[in-house]
Amino acid sequence: MNETIVAPATNLNKQAIAIIRISGPETYNIINKILDKPIKNNSKNVNYRWIISEKEKIDEVIIINYVKPKSFTGEDLIEINCHGGPINVTRIIKLIIKNGARMAEKGEFSRIAFINGKINLIQANSINDLVNANSLGSNKIAVKNLDKNTFNVLKTFKKDLLDIIAKIEINIDYPEYDLIDYIHSTSIKDFVNKNLQIFQNIIKYSNLANKLNEGIKTIIIGKPNVGKSSLLNSLLNEDKAIVSNIPGTTRDLVEGLLHFENFTLKLIDTAGIRNDSIDKIEKIGIKKSLDKIVEADLILAVFSLDDFSTKEDKKILDIVKDKNHIIVYNKKDILKEENKNFINKNNKCFISAKNNNIDELKEQIMSKFETKKIYEKDSLIVSNILQLSLIEKIENNLKKIYNENENKVPVDILSVMLKEIWDDINIFFGETLNETLIDAMFKNYCLGK
C-alpha cells in the first residue's frame, strides 16, 4: 500500500491511443520527473505535456490526474494517454519504473480500490466480468452488479440480521430490560420467511446466468449420414467438421462455440450412432457420443427425412426422451408441408443443413434459453464461485434455522447459526478479509485493472 505501481491499462498492440495507469503515494513526484512541465496534485485536471528523458522528447501525451481519495483506487492516480505503439508504451513504462514505481500485478489497481473501500467484492468481480463478457447478457449482468442499488436487498438483510442478533443477546443478558422487543419463535420464523426466498432466487438465477455465460453444453447426435456435421458447420458458419456420405466419417468429438445475443452454446458434434459398426475406432467414437449425452444441457437429435424410423432412430428417440432436447428433421426440402404434422409433434423443427436453412432451429434454441428475466430482475447475479458458495451456505443455514425453530429449539441456540450467517455475509461483501476469496477474485484480472 506504500508503493507506487504502474501498468498499461490497454493491450500492448499497434493502436492509436494507449493508456498507462500510475497509482500510489509517489505518483506526482514520479510523473513530474519525466515531464517538460510539472502538474499539480490539488485537483482533477486534464493536461497536455511532453514526456522527457534526459532532455530527449519521448512522446506528446494527455495526462488525466486524480487526487486522493477521489480516484478509482482511492490514492493519487494518473492516467497517461500516449501514442499506442508497443515500443513507445514500453519505453514510457520503463522510464516511470526507473524513477521509482514498480510494475503492478494483475488486478492490483482494483484490489487497492477494494482495500480502500472504493468498491466492494461484488463490484470488483463485476469489473472483471465486464472486461471478459462474451455475450450481451453477461455484459448486462456485469453492468447491473456495478450499481450499488443491485445489492441493497442484501444490505437490508444484513441490517435486519444484526438487529435480530443484538436483540437476542440483550434478551439473554438483560431479561428484565423491556424497552427492546423480545425475540421469540414467531420473530425467527418471520425473519427466515422474509429472506429465504431472496437467497434462493440469487442461487437460481446465478446458476442459470453462469451456465448461459460459460456455454450450454449442446450435443448433436444421430445415426451416420443424417447431416450432423453439416448442421454443426451451418450453425458455426464454417467448415469445422468433415462432411462425407461415408458412414463413420466423424469418429471423434468436434466442438465449437455459437454465440447468441444473451448466451453461448458449446456445440459438440459426435460420431454417428449405429449398431452394426465393426470398426474398432468408430466404436470408441460411438461410446464417447453416448457418454457425452449424460453431461449435455441440450441435445439436438438429428434425423434424416429420407431414411427415418430405423432401429437406430428409435434408440435415439428413447435416449433423449427424458433430456432437454430438440428433434431436428434434416432435408426439409424433400418433405411435403401436409406431412409435417404426422412426424413427432413435440420439440421438433425442420431444417436443411446443406442449404443453410436452419432459422427454425435457432428460434427453438432461443425460446429455450432466451431468459430475459435474468437481466430484468432486481435480484443479484453472483458469478464468482466462492461468493456463490457463501450464498448457498447462508441459504442452507436459513433452512436449518427454520426447521430447528419449528422443532422448538431455544432462540439462544438458534442465535449461534444466525451469527454464522453474519460472518458469511461479511465475508461475501469483503468486510471481513478472507485472503483465499480475495486472491481468487483478483488473480484472473487483466494487467492494469
C-alpha positions in Angstrom: 0.0 0.0 0.0 3.0 2.3 0.4 4.3 1.6 -3.1 3.5 3.3 -6.3 2.5 1.0 -9.2 2.3 1.3 -12.9 0.9 -0.8 -15.7 -0.6 -0.4 -19.2 -4.4 -0.3 -19.0 -4.7 -1.2 -22.7 -3.1 -4.0 -24.6 0.4 -3.7 -26.0 -0.7 -3.6 -29.6 -0.3 -1.2 -32.5 -3.2 1.2 -31.8 -3.9 4.9 -32.0 -4.0 5.6 -28.2 -2.7 3.6 -25.3 -3.4 4.2 -21.6 -0.8 3.9 -18.8 -2.0 4.0 -15.2 0.0 5.1 -12.2 -1.2 4.9 -8.6 0.3 5.4 -5.2 1.8 7.9 -2.8 4.7 8.9 -5.1 2.6 9.3 -8.2 3.1 13.0 -8.7 6.7 13.0 -7.7 7.5 10.3 -10.2 5.4 11.8 -13.1 6.9 15.3 -12.6 10.4 13.9 -13.0 9.6 12.9 -16.6 7.5 15.9 -17.8 8.6 19.1 -19.5 6.3 21.0 -17.1 5.1 19.7 -13.7 1.4 19.1 -12.9 -0.1 20.0 -9.5 -1.9 17.5 -7.2 -4.6 19.8 -5.9 -7.4 18.9 -8.2 -8.5 16.6 -11.0 -7.4 18.0 -14.4 -6.5 17.3 -18.0 -3.0 18.3 -19.0 -1.1 18.3 -22.3 2.6 17.5 -21.7 5.8 16.1 -23.3 7.4 13.1 -21.7 11.1 13.8 -21.4 14.1 11.5 -20.7 17.4 13.3 -20.2 16.2 16.3 -22.3 15.1 14.0 -25.1 11.4 14.2 -26.1 9.7 10.8 -25.9 6.1 11.4 -26.7 3.4 14.2 -26.5 0.7 12.9 -24.2 -2.6 13.8 -22.5 -2.5 13.3 -18.7 -5.6 12.9 -16.6 -4.7 13.3 -13.0 -6.8 12.4 -9.9 -6.1 13.4 -6.3 -6.8 11.0 -3.4 -9.3 10.0 -2.2 -11.3 11.0 -5.3 -9.9 8.3 -7.7 -10.7 4.7 -8.6 -8.1 3.4 -6.2 -8.6 6.0 -3.5 -4.9 7.0 -4.0 -3.2 9.7 -6.1 -3.7 8.3 -9.6 -2.6 9.4 -13.1 -3.6 8.1 -16.5 -1.3 8.8 -19.4 -2.9 8.7 -22.8 0.0 8.2 -25.2 0.5 7.0 -28.8 -0.2 3.3 -28.9 2.9 1.6 -30.4 4.2 -1.2 -28.1 7.7 0.1 -28.2 6.5 3.6 -27.2 4.3 2.3 -24.4 7.1 0.0 -23.1 9.6 2.9 -23.2 7.4 5.2 -21.1 6.6 2.5 -18.5 10.4 1.7 -18.2 11.0 5.4 -17.6 8.3 5.5 -14.9 9.8 2.4 -13.2 13.3 3.9 -13.4 12.0 6.9 -11.4 10.5 5.0 -8.5 7.4 3.0 -9.5 7.1 -0.8 -9.8 5.2 -2.9 -12.2 1.7 -3.7 -11.0 0.4 -7.2 -10.6 -2.8 -8.4 -12.3 -5.8 -6.8 -10.7 -3.7 -4.8 -8.3 -5.5 -1.4 -9.0 -8.9 -3.0 -8.3 -7.5 -4.7 -5.3 -6.3 -1.4 -3.9 -9.7 0.1 -4.7 -11.3 -2.6 -2.7 -9.0 -2.3 0.3 -9.5 1.5 0.3 -13.3 1.0 0.4 -13.9 2.4 -3.1 -15.6 -0.8 -4.3 -16.9 -4.0 -2.6 -16.1 -7.5 -3.8 -19.3 -7.7 -5.8 -18.4 -4.6 -7.8 -14.8 -5.8 -8.1 -15.9 -9.1 -9.6 -18.3 -7.2 -11.9 -15.4 -5.2 -13.3 -13.6 -8.4 -14.3 -16.9 -9.8 -15.7 -17.4 -6.7 -17.8 -14.0 -7.0 -19.3 -14.4 -10.7 -20.1 -18.1 -10.7 -21.1 -18.6 -12.9 -24.2 -22.3 -12.1 -24.7 -24.6 -9.1 -24.4 -26.3 -11.0 -21.5 -23.1 -11.3 -19.4 -22.4 -7.7 -20.2 -25.8 -6.6 -18.9 -25.3 -8.6 -15.7 -21.8 -7.1 -15.1 -23.1 -3.6 -15.6 -26.1 -4.2 -13.3 -23.8 -5.5 -10.5 -21.7 -2.4 -10.6 -24.7 -0.5 -9.4 -24.9 -0.3 -5.6 -28.7 -0.5 -5.8 -28.5 -4.0 -7.1 -27.4 -5.4 -3.7 -29.5 -3.2 -1.5 -31.6 -6.2 -0.7 -28.6 -7.9 0.9 -27.7 -4.8 2.8 -31.2 -4.7 4.2 -30.9 -8.4 5.1 -27.6 -7.7 6.9 -29.1 -4.8 8.8 -32.1 -6.9 9.9 -29.8 -9.8 10.8 -27.7 -7.6 13.0 -30.8 -6.2 14.7 -32.2 -9.7 15.5 -28.9 -11.0 16.8 -28.5 -7.9 19.0 -32.0 -8.2 20.4 -31.4 -11.9 21.2 -28.2 -11.0 23.1 -30.0 -8.3 25.1 -32.9 -10.7 25.8 -30.4 -13.2 27.2 -28.1 -10.8 29.2 -30.8 -8.4 30.4 -34.1 -10.3 30.6 -35.6 -7.5 32.7 -34.9 -4.8 30.0 -38.4 -4.3 28.5 -37.6 -1.5 26.0 -36.2 -4.0 23.5 -38.5 -6.3 21.6 -38.5 -9.9 22.8 -37.3 -12.3 20.1 -39.4 -15.4 20.1 -40.0 -18.3 17.7 -42.5 -16.2 15.6 -39.9 -13.4 15.1 -37.4 -16.0 13.9 -39.9 -17.6 11.6 -40.9 -14.2 10.1 -37.2 -13.3 9.6 -36.5 -16.5 7.7 -39.6 -16.4 5.6 -38.8 -12.9 4.6 -35.3 -13.7 3.5 -35.1 -17.3 2.4 -36.7 -16.7 -1.0 -34.2 -13.8 -1.6 -31.3 -16.2 -1.3 -33.0 -19.0 -3.3 -33.6 -16.5 -6.2 -30.0 -15.4 -6.1 -28.8 -19.0 -6.3 -31.3 -19.9 -9.0 -30.7 -17.0 -11.3 -26.9 -17.0 -10.7 -26.6 -20.7 -11.6 -28.6 -20.1 -14.8 -26.8 -17.0 -15.8 -23.4 -18.6 -15.2 -24.4 -21.5 -17.4 -25.6 -19.2 -20.1 -22.4 -17.2 -19.9 -20.0 -20.2 -19.7 -21.8 -22.0 -22.5 -24.6 -24.5 -22.7 -23.3 -28.0 -23.4 -25.1 -28.9 -26.6 -24.6 -32.4 -28.1 -25.5 -33.1 -31.7 -26.4 -36.8 -32.0 -27.9 -39.1 -34.7 -27.1 -42.1 -36.8 -24.5 -41.8 -39.6 -25.2 -39.6 -42.6 -28.2 -37.7 -41.2 -26.3 -34.3 -41.5 -24.9 -33.8 -38.0 -21.6 -32.4 -39.3 -23.4 -30.3 -41.9 -25.5 -28.9 -39.2 -22.5 -28.1 -37.0 -20.8 -26.3 -39.9 -24.0 -24.4 -40.7 -24.5 -23.3 -37.1 -20.9 -22.1 -36.8 -20.8 -20.8 -40.4 -17.5 -22.5 -41.0 -16.2 -25.9 -42.2 -15.4 -27.2 -38.7 -16.3 -30.8 -39.3 -15.6 -33.1 -42.3 -18.7 -33.8 -44.3 -18.9 -37.1 -46.3 -21.5 -39.7 -47.3 -19.3 -42.4 -46.0 -20.7 -43.8 -42.7 -18.3 -43.4 -39.7 -16.5 -40.3 -41.1 -16.9 -38.5 -37.7 -15.1 -40.7 -35.2 -14.2 -38.2 -32.5 -15.8 -35.2 -30.9 -15.8 -31.9 -32.9 -16.5 -28.8 -30.9 -17.3 -25.1 -31.5 -18.9 -22.1 -29.8 -22.1 -20.5 -31.1 -22.9 -17.1 -29.6 -26.4 -15.9 -29.4 -27.2 -12.4 -28.1 -27.5 -13.3 -24.5 -26.0 -16.8 -24.2 -23.5 -19.2 -25.8 -23.8 -22.8 -26.9 -20.9 -25.2 -26.6 -21.6 -27.3 -29.6 -20.3 -30.9 -29.8 -20.7 -33.0 -33.0 -20.5 -36.7 -32.2 -19.9 -39.9 -34.0 -22.9 -41.4 -35.7 -24.7 -43.9 -33.5 -25.3 -47.3 -35.3 -25.4 -50.9 -34.1 -23.6 -52.7 -36.9 -20.1 -51.0 -36.8 -17.2 -53.4 -36.9 -14.6 -50.6 -36.9 -12.8 -50.5 -33.5 -12.0 -46.7 -33.7 -15.6 -45.9 -34.7 -16.9 -48.0 -31.8 -14.8 -45.9 -29.4 -16.3 -42.7 -31.0 -19.8 -44.0 -30.6 -19.2 -44.8 -26.9 -17.9 -41.2 -26.5 -21.1 -39.9 -28.1 -23.2 -41.9 -25.6 -21.1 -40.8 -22.6 -21.4 -37.1 -23.6 -25.2 -37.3 -23.6 -25.1 -37.7 -19.8 -23.3 -34.3 -19.5 -25.5 -32.4 -22.0 -27.6 -29.4 -21.1 -29.3 -29.7 -24.6 -29.4 -32.4 -27.2 -30.0 -31.8 -30.8 -31.2 -35.2 -32.1 -30.9 -35.2 -35.9 -32.9 -37.4 -38.2 -32.9 -37.5 -42.0 -36.3 -37.4 -43.6 -35.2 -39.7 -46.4 -34.3 -42.5 -44.1 -36.3 -42.4 -40.9 -37.8 -44.9 -38.3 -34.9 -47.4 -38.3 -33.8 -49.2 -35.1 -31.1 -46.6 -34.5 -33.6 -43.7 -34.8 -35.9 -45.4 -32.3 -33.0 -45.9 -30.0 -32.0 -42.2 -30.2 -35.6 -41.1 -29.5 -35.6 -43.3 -26.4 -32.2 -41.9 -25.3 -33.4 -38.2 -25.4 -37.0 -38.5 -24.3 -36.2 -37.6 -20.7 -33.5 -35.0 -21.6 -33.8 -31.4 -22.6 -33.8 -31.9 -26.4 -34.9 -30.7 -29.8 -35.8 -33.2 -32.6 -34.2 -31.9 -35.8 -35.5 -33.3 -39.1 -33.0 -32.6 -41.8 -33.5 -32.3 -45.6 -36.8 -30.4 -45.2 -36.7 -29.7 -49.0 -38.0 -33.3 -49.6 -40.8 -33.0 -47.1 -44.3 -32.0 -48.2 -45.9 -29.4 -45.9 -49.1 -31.5 -45.3 -46.9 -34.3 -43.9 -45.2 -32.3 -41.1 -47.9 -32.9 -38.6 -47.5 -36.6 -38.7 -43.9 -36.6 -37.5 -43.1 -36.3 -33.8 -45.2 -33.3 -32.8 -43.2 -32.2 -29.7 -39.9 -30.3 -29.7 -39.5 -30.7 -33.5 -38.1 -28.5 -36.2 -37.3 -28.9 -39.9 -34.1 -27.8 -41.5 -31.9 -28.1 -44.5 -28.3 -28.1 -43.1 -26.8 -28.4 -46.6 -28.7 -25.3 -47.8 -28.0 -23.5 -44.5 -31.8 -23.3 -43.8 -31.7 -23.5 -40.0 -33.6 -20.5 -38.8 -36.4 -22.6 -37.3 -33.8 -24.5 -35.2 -32.2 -21.2 -34.0 -35.6 -19.9 -33.0 -36.3 -23.0 -30.9 -33.0 -22.8 -29.2 -33.6 -19.1 -28.4 -37.0 -19.9 -27.0 -35.4 -22.4 -24.6 -32.7 -20.2 -23.3 -33.5 -16.5 -24.1 -34.4 -15.8 -20.4 -34.6 -12.1 -20.4 -36.0 -12.3 -16.8 -32.4 -12.8 -15.6 -31.4 -9.4 -16.9 -34.5 -7.6 -15.9 -34.8 -9.0 -12.3 -33.6 -7.0 -9.4 -32.0 -10.0 -7.7 -28.2 -10.1 -7.6 -26.4 -12.4 -10.0 -23.2 -13.9 -8.5 -20.6 -15.2 -10.9 -17.7 -15.8 -8.5 -17.8 -19.5 -7.4 -16.5 -18.8 -3.8 -19.0 -16.0 -3.3 -21.8 -18.1 -4.7 -20.8 -20.9 -2.2 -21.3 -18.4 0.6 -24.8 -17.5 -0.6 -25.6 -21.2 -0.8 -24.2 -21.7 2.8 -26.4 -18.8 4.1 -29.5 -20.3 2.3 -28.8 -23.7 3.9 -28.4 -22.2 7.4 -31.7 -20.3 6.9 -33.4 -23.6 6.2 -31.8 -25.2 9.2 -32.9 -22.3 11.4 -36.4 -22.6 10.1 -36.6 -26.4 10.8 -34.9 -26.1 14.3 -37.3 -23.2 15.1 -40.3 -25.4 14.1 -38.9 -28.1 16.4 -39.0 -25.6 19.3 -35.2 -25.3 19.7 -34.5 -22.3 22.0 -33.8 -19.0 20.4 -30.4 -18.6 22.1 -29.2 -21.8 20.3 -30.5 -20.5 17.0 -28.5 -17.3 17.5 -25.3 -19.4 17.0 -26.4 -20.1 13.4 -27.5 -16.5 13.0 -24.0 -15.4 14.0 -22.5 -17.9 11.4 -24.7 -16.2 8.8 -23.4 -12.8 9.9 -19.8 -14.0 9.5 -20.6 -15.3 6.0 -22.4 -12.2 4.7 -19.4 -10.1 5.9 -17.0 -12.3 4.0 -19.3 -12.1 1.0 -19.1 -8.3 0.9 -15.4 -8.4 1.8 -15.9 -6.6 5.0 -14.2 -9.4 6.8 -10.9 -10.0 4.9 -10.6 -13.5 3.6 -7.3 -13.9 1.7 -8.5 -17.0 -0.2 -11.5 -15.3 -1.6 -9.6 -12.1 -2.4 -6.7 -13.8 -4.1 -9.1 -15.9 -6.2 -11.0 -12.7 -7.1 -8.1 -10.6 -8.4 -5.7 -13.2 -9.8 -7.7 -13.5 -13.0 -7.8 -9.8 -13.7 -6.1 -8.1 -16.7 -2.9 -6.2 -16.0 -3.8 -2.5 -15.4 -7.2 -3.2 -13.8 
